[in-house]
Amino acid sequence: MPAPRTRIASLRFCPENDCAILSGRHLLITYEVVSLDEIRAAAVSYTWGEFDRRRIAIGHDPEGRALEMELGQEWCIDDLKSTLVDISGNYNRCWLDQLCIPQRDEDIRAALASIPQIYRVLDVVALMPGSPCRCFREAADLVMESWLPGNSEPQRNEAWAEFNRRTRDCVNSVGLNSWFDRVWTRQELFYSRHISVRWTARTDAHCVRSIDDVRNLGKYAGFVYRERLRECPSPVFAYQAVQNRQSAFMASALQAMTLYQPLDDPEFGSRANPQLALVCFFAGERVQHLGLLHQDRLEFKHQCRRFLQSLSDLGLSTRKATNSYDYIISVWIDSPGGYNIPSDYKRLELPSLLEDAIRQFESNTGYSIPVAALAGLFGDIAAGGLWRPTLYLESEGVRNAKHVYGVIPVPAYPVPLLDGVVPLRDIRQEFMNSRSFRSSWYSELFTDAQTAKVIAALRPVVREWHQSTITKLQQGYFVARADLTVPRHRDHGTLDVIDDLFYQYLFDAQRGDWNIQEVDHHDLVYKMVAAALGLNATVCQRQGLHLMTSLHEPPCIGLMKSAVFLPTDISTDDEFRMTRHRASFATLCVVKPQYGQPCLLFEAAYARMAPFLDGGGPTTVLDVAGVWVPTKIASFIDLQLMVHDSGRDAQLGRATYLDHFGAEWHRMTNDGARNEDVQNEARMGERPSRFWPWCLLSVVVVFVFLKVLDQVLFAPLFYQVHPDSRQTCSVGPGYWRVRSTTQDL
């Protein structure tokens, strides 16, 4: 396949002293369209800016057209121009999105689709405003010296601790900016083979170790300080906001470099150290992307797994995007199997654009994506075990990447699809097994319970949560602090402080018993569980999901439907309530549990026997009834079903058996209708009362005919398998099998 052609730029200062196009020192920019495998150039990775963006004319082309860039106030334009000229000269030419992507819609789509290839082929330069201060230079030397031959591991740890201390004390130390806060720069980092940093400032920044030195803050840090000062007229809290932003910046940087140079990658046995790589990165040295070196050696399934793992990691970050569609396009253009950007992507709502990308992934790869927000959980029985974000995701609620991808578990494995449904294997044929069988509704378990009792009871539950879940919650708490605009006074009369203390007491048993005022613990626990699953608590409550928990070993908690519509033949009730029909539910997992890794578990409700779509015989159709917060170890004790590419015992989704009930039944099921008379009318149709004697007579005739047919034909040839038999899925009814041997007869 030929390499794509792209437009690259050559930048130099305009030689005209009295240029008729632009005044002042500006750039002369020339373009050339070339094949990516024929050029040497740099792909520049940068952020447009966070504060007061405006369009600035930075130069013109030889035809006299002025060229503009949209940039924030944290950029020093003169320094930026000089740095771009240096990069273009050092690498022969360069590629920048605002200068090199044509502005016609069809050209934009083609250019966006080629971005992964551009950043993989070209040398990548991360362009950052300002520069670090002397504190960083000195601390970086300590870390680099500790990695010289002859130094021990304790010496390296000590050097890293000193580096953290020095960079934490000075808010100008690492050149605070938004590069590690944006989605596009994250993707450009992971697309690159290697990367190095260019700072626009030519001299070190001043050190700022206290509020007395705020006049020396870097441009970005200075805007953060002044913005907080306008919202809260307290210099102390404004300076704390800068410190919090600096801490978040370093945490995000280390997280990114850990993924860029994974420590002792088990697949390839690398011996990289992300801490050293981060120091070298900020110091301007070239850093290698070790994982990408082996990308072409991976089988297709492993490529899918890596892609899903990237989505999962993005779900733990708080990176932002300028446009809502950037959350999707920046990531999915590198999807295995390909991704076609919709022609109307700018007009589509974020949930619709994301769902389109998911459907393309399923169609191109044959895999689905494991998420805590399966379609069946939000009322779509047909989609069942698939990810359909239009059912729950709200565009206005998306403020960062975590709100889009936080529902993906860590780690994430591809879920096999068979004819568009998730196939399941019954691993316990002999008896029913379900977490919900030993669980209780939170509202019943803690009716009128005091907060101290609730905390004591739930501590063993949260103690079993996997570290990735704890990290997600802690990060949410930390980010809330980093974005504070109004100070929180630490007194027990402030409601939000009481809420914070509730979580601190819940996760820290050393705090002892709760001895503060009572709180609405149900509301707080509900929000915590929803956040642990990456879901919006308000949406979950609106969908009728309720807290269910078990305090028995192993303890667990999750969100469940209070009632499930199940059109079945085994009961006259169309509405199965979990409190009365626990035997109709089974616990399933999307991947085989591995020791030390979390496993996303769901509660599934038996629906009906139906033919499998590939003609492989009868199977049980299940509807998702609930989801459990992942724990450290997923015990086989609870599991009844497991996703398996050869599973034929049951399936999630594509409930084609609903079709014979008619469109009216399907509409009422999805809308959550509860009127039994209306359901019966939709299912059977209204029959005039004068025809009932004829209907009764018809039933009697059919019964007699079938009884005779059973004795004459079926008895010698078939036998019935009991529901508890190992020959069929234990969550479904019995069915007939052909007698195949003399022993059967």
Secondary structure as the mmCIF struct_conf table of DSSP 4:
data_model
#
loop_
_struct_conf.conf_type_id
_struct_conf.id
_struct_conf.beg_label_comp_id
_struct_conf.beg_label_asym_id
_struct_conf.beg_label_seq_id
_struct_conf.end_label_comp_id
_struct_conf.end_label_asym_id
_struct_conf.end_label_seq_id
HELX_LH_PP_P HELX_LH_PP_P1 PRO A 2 PRO A 4
STRN STRN1 ARG A 5 PHE A 13
TURN_TY1_P TURN_TY1_P1 ASN A 17 ASP A 18
BEND BEND1 ALA A 20 ILE A 21
BEND BEND2 GLY A 24 ARG A 25
STRN STRN2 LEU A 27 SER A 35
HELX_RH_3T_P HELX_RH_3T_P1 LEU A 36 GLU A 38
STRN STRN3 ALA A 42 SER A 45
BEND BEND3 GLU A 50 ASP A 52
STRN STRN4 ARG A 54 HIS A 60
TURN_TY1_P TURN_TY1_P2 PRO A 62 GLU A 63
STRN STRN5 ALA A 66 LEU A 71
TURN_TY1_P TURN_TY1_P3 GLN A 73 GLU A 74
BEND BEND4 TRP A 75 TRP A 75
HELX_RH_AL_P HELX_RH_AL_P1 ILE A 77 ASN A 90
BEND BEND5 TYR A 91 ARG A 93
STRN STRN6 CYS A 94 TRP A 95
HELX_RH_AL_P HELX_RH_AL_P2 ASP A 97 CYS A 100
BEND BEND6 ILE A 101 ILE A 101
BEND BEND7 GLN A 103 ARG A 104
HELX_RH_AL_P HELX_RH_AL_P3 ASP A 105 ALA A 113
TURN_TY1_P TURN_TY1_P4 SER A 114 SER A 114
HELX_RH_AL_P HELX_RH_AL_P4 ILE A 115 VAL A 121
BEND BEND8 LEU A 122 LEU A 122
STRN STRN7 ASP A 123 MET A 128
BEND BEND9 PRO A 129 GLY A 130
STRN STRN8 CYS A 133 CYS A 133
HELX_RH_AL_P HELX_RH_AL_P5 ARG A 134 SER A 146
TURN_TY1_P TURN_TY1_P5 TRP A 147 TRP A 147
BEND BEND10 LEU A 148 LEU A 148
TURN_TY1_P TURN_TY1_P6 PRO A 149 GLY A 150
HELX_RH_AL_P HELX_RH_AL_P6 GLU A 153 ASP A 169
TURN_TY1_P TURN_TY1_P7 VAL A 171 VAL A 174
BEND BEND11 SER A 178 SER A 178
HELX_RH_3T_P HELX_RH_3T_P2 TRP A 179 ASP A 181
STRN STRN9 ARG A 182 ARG A 182
HELX_RH_AL_P HELX_RH_AL_P7 VAL A 183 TYR A 191
BEND BEND12 ARG A 193 ARG A 193
STRN STRN10 HIS A 194 TRP A 199
BEND BEND13 THR A 200 THR A 200
BEND BEND14 ARG A 202 THR A 203
HELX_LH_PP_P HELX_LH_PP_P2 ASP A 204 ASP A 204
STRN STRN11 ALA A 205 ALA A 205
HELX_LH_PP_P HELX_LH_PP_P3 HIS A 206 CYS A 207
BEND BEND15 SER A 210 SER A 210
HELX_RH_3T_P HELX_RH_3T_P3 ILE A 211 ASN A 216
HELX_RH_AL_P HELX_RH_AL_P8 LYS A 219 GLU A 231
BEND BEND16 CYS A 232 CYS A 232
HELX_RH_AL_P HELX_RH_AL_P9 PRO A 235 TYR A 260
BEND BEND17 GLN A 261 GLN A 261
TURN_TY1_P TURN_TY1_P8 LEU A 263 ASP A 264
TURN_TY1_P TURN_TY1_P9 PRO A 266 GLY A 269
HELX_RH_AL_P HELX_RH_AL_P10 PRO A 274 PHE A 282
TURN_TY1_P TURN_TY1_P10 ALA A 283 GLY A 284
STRN STRN12 VAL A 287 GLN A 288
TURN_TY1_P TURN_TY1_P11 LEU A 290 LEU A 290
HELX_RH_3T_P HELX_RH_3T_P4 GLY A 291 ARG A 297
BEND BEND18 LEU A 298 LEU A 298
HELX_RH_AL_P HELX_RH_AL_P11 PHE A 300 LEU A 314
TURN_TY1_P TURN_TY1_P12 GLY A 315 LEU A 316
STRN STRN13 LYS A 320 LYS A 320
BEND BEND19 THR A 322 ASN A 323
TURN_TY1_P TURN_TY1_P13 SER A 324 TYR A 325
HELX_RH_AL_P HELX_RH_AL_P12 ASP A 326 TRP A 332
TURN_TY1_P TURN_TY1_P14 ILE A 333 ASP A 334
TURN_TY1_P TURN_TY1_P15 PRO A 336 GLY A 337
TURN_TY1_P TURN_TY1_P16 SER A 343 ARG A 347
BEND BEND20 LEU A 348 LEU A 348
HELX_RH_AL_P HELX_RH_AL_P13 LEU A 350 THR A 365
BEND BEND21 GLY A 366 GLY A 366
STRN STRN14 TYR A 367 SER A 368
BEND BEND22 ALA A 372 ALA A 373
STRN STRN15 LEU A 374 LEU A 374
HELX_RH_3T_P HELX_RH_3T_P5 ALA A 375 PHE A 378
TURN_TY1_P TURN_TY1_P17 GLY A 379 GLY A 379
TURN_TY1_P TURN_TY1_P18 ILE A 381 GLY A 385
BEND BEND23 LEU A 386 LEU A 386
STRN STRN16 TRP A 387 TRP A 387
HELX_RH_3T_P HELX_RH_3T_P6 PRO A 389 LEU A 391
TURN_TY1_P TURN_TY1_P19 TYR A 392 TYR A 392
HELX_RH_3T_P HELX_RH_3T_P7 SER A 395 GLY A 397
BEND BEND24 ASN A 400 ASN A 400
TURN_TY1_P TURN_TY1_P20 ALA A 401 ALA A 401
HELX_RH_AL_P HELX_RH_AL_P14 LYS A 402 TYR A 405
TURN_TY1_P TURN_TY1_P21 GLY A 406 VAL A 407
BEND BEND25 ILE A 408 ILE A 408
BEND BEND26 VAL A 410 PRO A 411
HELX_LH_PP_P HELX_LH_PP_P4 PRO A 414 PRO A 414
STRN STRN17 VAL A 415 PRO A 416
STRN STRN18 LEU A 418 LEU A 418
TURN_TY1_P TURN_TY1_P22 ASP A 419 GLY A 420
STRN STRN19 VAL A 421 VAL A 421
STRN STRN20 VAL A 422 ASP A 426
BEND BEND27 ILE A 427 ILE A 427
TURN_TY1_P TURN_TY1_P23 GLN A 429 GLU A 430
BEND BEND28 PHE A 431 PHE A 431
TURN_TY1_P TURN_TY1_P24 ARG A 435 ARG A 435
HELX_RH_3T_P HELX_RH_3T_P8 SER A 436 ARG A 438
STRN STRN21 SER A 440 TRP A 441
HELX_RH_AL_P HELX_RH_AL_P15 TYR A 442 LEU A 445
TURN_TY1_P TURN_TY1_P25 PHE A 446 ASP A 448
HELX_RH_AL_P HELX_RH_AL_P16 THR A 451 ARG A 463
TURN_TY1_P TURN_TY1_P26 GLU A 464 GLU A 464
STRN STRN22 TRP A 465 TRP A 465
HELX_RH_AL_P HELX_RH_AL_P17 GLN A 467 ALA A 482
TURN_TY1_P TURN_TY1_P27 ASP A 483 ASP A 483
BEND BEND29 THR A 485 VAL A 486
HELX_LH_PP_P HELX_LH_PP_P5 PRO A 487 HIS A 489
BEND BEND30 ASP A 491 ASP A 491
TURN_TY1_P TURN_TY1_P28 HIS A 492 GLY A 493
HELX_RH_AL_P HELX_RH_AL_P18 LEU A 495 PHE A 507
HELX_RH_3T_P HELX_RH_3T_P9 ALA A 509 ARG A 511
BEND BEND31 ASP A 513 ASP A 513
BEND BEND32 ILE A 516 ILE A 516
HELX_RH_AL_P HELX_RH_AL_P19 HIS A 521 ALA A 532
TURN_TY1_P TURN_TY1_P29 LEU A 533 GLY A 534
HELX_RH_AL_P HELX_RH_AL_P20 ALA A 537 ARG A 542
TURN_TY1_P TURN_TY1_P30 GLN A 543 GLY A 544
STRN STRN23 LEU A 545 SER A 550
BEND BEND33 HIS A 552 PRO A 554
HELX_LH_PP_P HELX_LH_PP_P6 PRO A 555 PRO A 555
STRN STRN24 CYS A 556 LYS A 561
BEND BEND34 SER A 562 SER A 562
STRN STRN25 ALA A 563 PHE A 565
BEND BEND35 ASP A 569 ILE A 570
BEND BEND36 THR A 572 THR A 572
BEND BEND37 ASP A 574 ASP A 574
STRN STRN26 GLU A 575 ARG A 577
TURN_TY1_P TURN_TY1_P31 MET A 578 ARG A 580
HELX_RH_3T_P HELX_RH_3T_P10 ARG A 582 SER A 584
STRN STRN27 PHE A 585 CYS A 589
BEND BEND38 VAL A 590 VAL A 591
TURN_TY1_P TURN_TY1_P32 TYR A 595 GLY A 596
BEND BEND39 GLN A 597 GLN A 597
STRN STRN28 LEU A 601 PRO A 611
TURN_TY1_P TURN_TY1_P33 LEU A 613 ASP A 614
BEND BEND40 GLY A 615 GLY A 615
STRN STRN29 PRO A 618 TRP A 628
STRN STRN30 THR A 631 THR A 631
BEND BEND41 LYS A 632 ILE A 633
TURN_TY1_P TURN_TY1_P34 PHE A 636 ILE A 637
BEND BEND42 ASP A 638 ASP A 638
STRN STRN31 LEU A 641 VAL A 643
TURN_TY1_P TURN_TY1_P35 ASP A 645 SER A 646
BEND BEND43 ASP A 649 ASP A 649
STRN STRN32 ALA A 650 LEU A 652
BEND BEND44 GLY A 653 GLY A 653
HELX_RH_3T_P HELX_RH_3T_P11 THR A 656 PHE A 661
HELX_RH_AL_P HELX_RH_AL_P21 ALA A 663 ASP A 671
TURN_TY1_P TURN_TY1_P36 GLY A 672 GLY A 672
HELX_RH_AL_P HELX_RH_AL_P22 GLU A 676 MET A 684
HELX_RH_3T_P HELX_RH_3T_P12 SER A 689 PHE A 691
HELX_RH_AL_P HELX_RH_AL_P23 TRP A 692 LEU A 709
HELX_RH_PI_P HELX_RH_PI_P1 ASP A 710 PHE A 714
HELX_RH_AL_P HELX_RH_AL_P24 ALA A 715 LEU A 717
STRN STRN33 PHE A 718 GLN A 720
HELX_LH_PP_P HELX_LH_PP_P7 VAL A 721 HIS A 722
TURN_TY1_P TURN_TY1_P37 PRO A 723 ASP A 724
BEND BEND45 SER A 725 SER A 725
TURN_TY1_P TURN_TY1_P38 ARG A 726 GLN A 727
BEND BEND46 THR A 728 THR A 728
TURN_TY1_P TURN_TY1_P39 SER A 730 VAL A 731
BEND BEND47 GLY A 732 GLY A 732
STRN STRN34 TRP A 736 VAL A 738
BEND BEND48 THR A 741 THR A 741
TURN_TY1_P TURN_TY1_P40 THR A 742 ASP A 744
#
